[in-house]
């Protein structure tokens, strides 16, 4: 575990944040499934809900483009 965390310290900030999110999810599952979102995550959820209420949705092509980009990363 120590070795993995030491390696992660040299990763780009975005990768470190992703790892931290994964750790929080695993921890929440181990503690009984209660996960408390961060203020940043709550703000993102609020933005998404607002966009949905306004009828702003991504097209299938836009979603596939993002997913394809992530698969290559």
N, C-alpha and C positions, 0 to 999 in steps of 0.2 A: 504494500500500500504506500509506504514512504517513497519508494522509487517511482511509482506512478505519479504521485503528487509532485515530486521534484521535477519530473519531466514536464508535467502540465504547467509549471511555473514559467517555462520558456515558451509556451504557446502564445499565439496572438490572443488579445483580450476577448474577442468574440468566441473563440474556442474555449477559453477558460469559463466564460459565462455559460456556455452550453453545458459544460461538465458540471458546473455548480447547479444548474437546473436539474440535471439528471440525478445528482446526489440528493437534492431536496425531494424529488419524486420518490426515490427509493426509500428515503428516510420516512416520508409520510406513509408509505405503504407498510413499512415495518412498525410504525407507531399506531396502526389501526386505520389507515386510509384517510386521515384528516390532513389536508394540505392547505396551508395558508399562503395565498398568493402574495407576491411582493407588490409594493405600490406601482412599480413599472408594469407588472403583469396586469394588475387591475386597470391601469390606464389603457393598456392595449385592449383589454376586454371591452371597456367602455367605448373605445373608438370603433371596435368591430360591431358592437350592438347598435351604435348610432348610425353607422354606415348601412347596416342591414335595415334599420327602420326607415332610412332614406331611400331604400331600394338600390343601393350601390353594391353590386356584386361583380365578381370577376367572371369573365367568360371562361368556357372550358379551355379554350386555346391559351388564355393567360395563365390559368392554373397549371396546365401541362408544361408551359414554358418555365415556370418557377420550379416545378418538380424536376424537370429535366436538368435544370441548372444545378439543383441541389444534389442530384444523383451523380453528377460529374465531379462534384467537390470532394 
